Amino acid sequence: MDLGTFYVALTVEDIKVSKAFYEGLGFKKLEKNGGSVEEKWMVMENGSNKIGLFQGMFPQNTLTYNPTDARSIYQKLKAGGYELTHVSKNIDADSGPCYFAMTDPDGNPILIDQHND
């Protein structure tokens, strides 16, 4: 099962302040599909390390994966008895963005988020 790109989605109070902090550590906003301060979310990278900054979107920090085929992962986990806490309305569509979420045994949220086909 290929979960794709991994990053931690950080819940932040002020995305401008957080962006400046992580830029000081050498992180830069992804040029393509990286969000923006105005959208109140952005993904930043420093080499192979990625973090997401999300203001007002998640209740707590979240482990995030961006696979190329979230639907097949969803089907495998659902068939395996995993409890899914959130599922996008279009998860059963043939294509397009979709997501689903679950928590690990210790309550850590995990988001599987496919951005494109």
C-alpha positions in Angstrom: 0.0 0.0 0.0 1.7 3.2 -1.2 0.5 6.1 1.1 2.4 8.7 -1.0 4.0 11.9 0.3 4.0 12.3 4.1 3.9 15.5 6.1 2.5 16.7 9.4 -0.4 19.1 9.2 0.2 21.6 12.0 -2.8 23.5 13.5 -1.6 27.1 13.8 -3.0 30.2 15.5 -1.6 32.7 13.0 -0.4 31.4 9.7 1.7 34.6 9.0 3.7 34.1 12.2 4.1 30.4 11.6 5.2 30.9 8.0 7.9 33.4 9.1 9.1 31.0 11.9 9.5 28.0 9.5 11.1 30.2 6.8 13.7 31.0 9.5 14.4 27.3 9.7 14.9 27.1 6.0 11.4 26.0 4.9 9.9 27.4 1.6 6.4 27.3 0.4 5.7 24.7 -2.3 5.4 26.6 -5.6 2.8 24.3 -7.1 -0.4 23.6 -5.1 1.1 24.9 -1.9 -1.7 27.1 -0.6 -1.3 30.6 0.6 -1.5 32.9 3.7 -4.8 34.3 2.2 -6.3 30.8 2.0 -5.1 30.1 5.6 -3.2 26.9 4.6 0.1 26.2 3.0 2.6 23.3 2.6 6.3 24.1 3.1 9.4 22.1 2.4 13.0 22.0 3.5 14.8 19.4 1.4 12.7 16.2 1.7 10.9 17.4 4.9 7.4 18.8 4.5 5.0 20.4 6.9 1.6 21.9 6.4 0.4 25.0 8.2 -3.4 25.1 8.7 -5.2 28.0 10.4 -8.7 27.1 11.6 -9.0 23.8 9.6 -8.0 21.0 11.9 -8.7 20.7 15.7 -5.2 19.2 16.3 -2.0 18.4 14.5 -2.6 15.6 11.9 -0.4 13.0 10.2 -1.2 13.5 6.4 -0.5 11.4 3.4 -1.0 12.3 -0.3 -1.3 9.1 -2.3 -2.1 8.8 -6.0 -4.9 6.3 -5.4 -6.7 7.0 -2.1 -9.8 5.1 -3.3 -8.0 1.7 -3.4 -6.4 2.5 0.0 -9.9 3.4 1.3 -11.4 0.1 0.1 -8.5 -2.0 1.6 -8.8 -0.3 5.0 -12.6 -0.4 5.0 -12.5 -4.1 4.1 -9.9 -4.6 6.9 -12.2 -3.3 9.5 -10.6 0.1 10.1 -12.9 2.7 11.6 -12.9 5.8 9.4 -13.9 9.1 11.0 -14.5 11.3 8.0 -15.0 10.3 4.3 -15.4 12.7 1.4 -18.7 12.6 -0.4 -17.0 11.7 -3.7 -14.9 8.7 -2.4 -16.9 6.4 -4.6 -16.5 8.5 -7.7 -14.3 7.2 -10.5 -11.8 10.1 -10.3 -11.0 13.4 -8.8 -9.8 14.6 -5.4 -11.0 12.7 -2.4 -10.0 12.1 1.2 -10.8 10.1 4.3 -9.6 10.2 7.9 -9.1 7.9 10.9 -7.4 7.9 14.2 -4.7 5.6 15.4 -5.1 3.6 18.7 -3.7 6.6 20.7 -6.1 9.1 19.1 -3.7 10.7 16.6 -5.6 11.8 13.5 -4.5 10.5 10.1 -5.7 12.1 6.9 -5.4 10.4 3.5 -5.9 13.2 1.0 -5.7 12.7 -2.8 -5.4 16.0 -4.6 -5.7 14.8 -8.2 -6.2 11.7 -10.4 
